[in-house]
Amino acid sequence: MSETVKAAVAALNSKLDGRGFAGVAKFVIEGKGSLVVDANGARVGDDAADVTLTADTETFRAIIDGEKNPTTAFMTGKLKVDGDMGAAMRLAGVLS
């Protein structure tokens, strides 16, 4: 597990503020690993998910830091989404 993934888990749990997420989403950070967000919050993992979001480290950090809107990242090809777009949109609301 990379330091990037560990930092992403901590940042996502901070954003979720104990609320969890209705569904299961997986983030794949290219070349670094993956994490899962569900009703229990974020954790390192590669579980099956309703939606998988894939981005490079720079894009993922910008989304988590609030510097890049997840929808904009998707529309410009910086964020790839595979699976339930409804879940992706709900997650974007949490990240914004």
Secondary structure, DSSP 8 states (H G I E B T S, - for coil): --HHHHHHHHHHHHHHTT---SS-EEEEETTTEEEEEETTEEEE-----SEEEEE-HHHHHHHHTTSS-HHHHHHTTSSEEEE-HHHHHHHHHHH-
